[in-house]
């Protein structure tokens, strides 16, 4: 026989006991059954007419209470379902909005050259791609990249050769991971648009601009002579002779005069941003800090390279763009013939204090009086009396025929 374990064994024992326990005589069992049924509705005892059916009414009351509780449960379940549905709808709505914002953010971060909130024409910055940068990727393959020839905080410049016509170019490459700030993105767009607006022999030409998912590419004409900073370092005492300095400085002023005529302020004039071609002619580059606003309009923006900053910039007061450019050219002119900067300090605060004071020392004792006068005009601490590029081009320094 099969073994019985656990609860089944207990049930089996109980049933076995009930079947085999000693039983009372029939008449005693019937009497006890009747006594148990007295006063209780059942088969053997019913409430008589006229008597209050207390136990019967209590049972009916229990039934009513049960029905009432069941109704409450149904109502509560219905309300809980409604609330859960409403909560689910809110959750789904929030998730959709979050996904939408995430998509917009990714799209905004991914596209830098095309500003959907501006009046710029997308065709100005190259052909639009299919949304994934495939066409731009193909354009990258049109160039064979060479060595790195320049590096900044947000971009590097590499030499490149076109696979189509074998022409050499300089390509400025922005890493998008460094352009998360919206102001930097605007700066890149502004640089592209301003370069496209200009056409001058002393300003570098932009050939084309395009972007991929990870980089922005500005393809510019190749300027093989290097920067004015590198050229100056090759000279004895890091100084040019005054005749050559005059020729180079004149071309810088001609380029600035052109920019200012179009209400474009460069705002980062320095030796590194002046390139020289194979004939040692000037090419002004890097319009990343540039603005295109009316020349008389003043702004309060701290930007540029500290040694070249005008007193108004370091004082953090409003200033106009063209006079700030002229101050920077004065610093550049000083460096060309002295081999150092006019204002130096142990700390930035010390440097800014000397810039505000506007005093400097001339180390090159061979310079002409006309040079000193022109330098003083450029480094005028009062931006209201500081001359324009056009005025400086008429300076007597340029009328000297032979400088010895």
Secondary structure, DSSP 8 states (H G I E B T S, - for coil): -----HHHHHHHHHHHHHHHS----HHHHHHHHHHHHTTS-SSS----TTS--HHHHHHHHHHHHHHHHHHHHHHHHHHHHHHHHHHHHHHHHHHHHHHHHHHHHHHHHH--S--TTSS--GGGG-----SSSHHHHHHHTTEEEEEEEEE-SSEEEEEEEETTT--EEEEEEEEGGG--SHHHHHHHHHHHHHHHH---TTB--EEEEEE-SSEEEEEEE--TT-BHHHHHHTSGGG---HHHHHHHHHHHHHHHHHHHHTTEE-----GGGEEE-TT--EEE---TT-EES-TT-EE----S-GGG--HHHHTT--EEHHHHHHHHHHHHHHHHHHSS-S---SSHHHHHHHHHHT------TT--HHHHHHHHHHT-S-TTTS--HHHHHTSGGGG-S---
